[in-house]
Amino acid sequence: MNQVKLVVAVVQDRDAVDLLQELTDAGHGATKLSSTGGFLREGNTTLLIGCEDDSVEEILGVIRQVCRTREQIVTPLTPIRGSTGDSFVPYSVEVTVGGATVFVLDVDQFFHV
């Protein structure tokens, strides 16, 4: 009997729709949760995908295919210390965004009711 796994994938919102479609086309269901990233404070999507152990590599392949990294110009607010109060000066920087953060967890039981 195969071990049941839970694949937790955190992806950028702009990749989520395509990823969900590709997973569905490949026969894998997923539960979509909205989440927010830490550094850029932008919207992310967290997908919960229950599957058999032998499906994990296929699911990871779909995630790798859809969720690519890309460069993006952002303007974070950086504090300047030393004045009477903290001041914030905006400046643009290029950061790498996209891709996916994926966790694969063992699951004792999995029910679809």
C-alpha positions in Angstrom: 0.0 0.0 0.0 1.3 3.4 -0.9 2.0 6.1 1.7 -0.3 9.1 1.5 1.3 12.5 1.2 0.3 16.1 1.5 2.0 18.4 -0.9 1.8 22.1 0.3 2.8 24.5 -2.4 3.0 28.2 -1.9 3.0 30.1 -5.2 2.5 33.6 -6.5 -1.1 34.5 -7.3 -0.2 35.1 -10.9 0.9 31.4 -11.3 -2.0 29.9 -9.2 -4.7 29.8 -11.9 -2.4 28.0 -14.5 -1.1 25.7 -11.8 -4.6 24.7 -10.7 -5.6 24.1 -14.3 -2.5 21.9 -15.0 -3.0 19.9 -11.8 -6.6 19.3 -12.6 -5.8 18.3 -16.2 -3.3 15.8 -14.8 -6.0 14.3 -12.5 -4.9 15.9 -9.2 -7.3 17.8 -7.0 -6.1 20.7 -4.8 -7.5 23.0 -2.1 -6.7 26.7 -2.7 -6.0 29.0 0.3 -5.2 32.7 0.0 -2.0 33.8 1.8 0.4 36.7 1.9 4.1 36.8 1.4 6.5 38.3 4.0 9.1 40.4 2.2 7.0 41.9 -0.6 3.7 41.5 1.2 2.1 40.4 -2.0 -0.7 37.9 -2.4 0.3 34.3 -2.6 -1.8 31.1 -3.0 -1.2 28.0 -0.9 -2.3 24.8 -2.5 -3.0 21.6 -0.4 -2.7 18.5 -2.6 -3.4 15.1 -1.1 -1.9 12.2 -3.1 -0.4 8.8 -3.1 3.4 8.6 -2.7 3.9 7.6 -6.3 2.2 10.8 -7.6 4.5 13.2 -5.8 7.1 13.5 -8.5 4.5 14.1 -11.2 3.0 16.9 -9.1 6.4 18.4 -8.5 7.0 18.3 -12.2 3.8 20.2 -12.9 4.7 22.8 -10.3 8.2 23.2 -11.8 6.8 23.6 -15.2 4.2 26.3 -14.3 5.9 28.3 -11.4 9.0 29.9 -12.9 11.1 32.6 -11.2 11.2 36.1 -12.8 12.7 39.4 -12.1 10.5 42.2 -10.8 11.2 45.9 -9.9 9.8 46.7 -6.4 9.9 49.8 -4.2 10.3 48.8 -0.6 10.2 51.4 2.1 13.5 51.6 3.8 13.8 53.4 7.2 16.4 56.1 7.6 17.5 56.4 11.2 19.1 59.3 13.0 16.5 62.0 12.5 13.9 62.9 15.1 11.8 60.1 13.9 12.2 57.2 11.5 11.7 58.5 7.9 11.0 56.2 4.9 12.7 56.7 1.5 11.4 54.7 -1.4 13.9 53.3 -3.9 13.6 50.7 -6.6 15.3 47.4 -6.5 15.2 44.3 -8.7 14.3 41.1 -6.9 13.6 37.5 -8.0 10.0 36.5 -7.5 7.9 33.5 -8.5 8.8 29.9 -8.3 7.3 27.9 -5.5 8.0 26.8 -2.0 6.9 23.2 -1.6 6.6 20.9 1.4 5.8 17.2 1.1 4.5 15.7 4.3 3.5 12.2 5.4 -0.1 11.8 6.2 -1.6 9.1 8.5 -5.0 9.2 7.0 -6.7 10.9 4.0 -10.4 11.1 3.5 -12.4 12.7 0.6 -16.0 12.9 1.8 
